[in-house]
Amino acid sequence: MLLDPSITYQVYVEDCEVCCNPIEIHPRFEEQVLIAFEALNIEQ
């Protein structure tokens, strides 16, 4: 997974490489350093 540290807060959906279910990704950067990361299963 490639993340763009020039964007402070991002939200996007990506398929899991193992099970192919959609995952909502929430990376958070401060001064181009990853400070928080959350991945949520959004399969219904």
Buried (B, 14 or more C-beta within 10 A) or exposed (E): EEEEEEEEEEEEEEEEEEEEEEBEBEBBBEEEEEEEEEEEEEEE
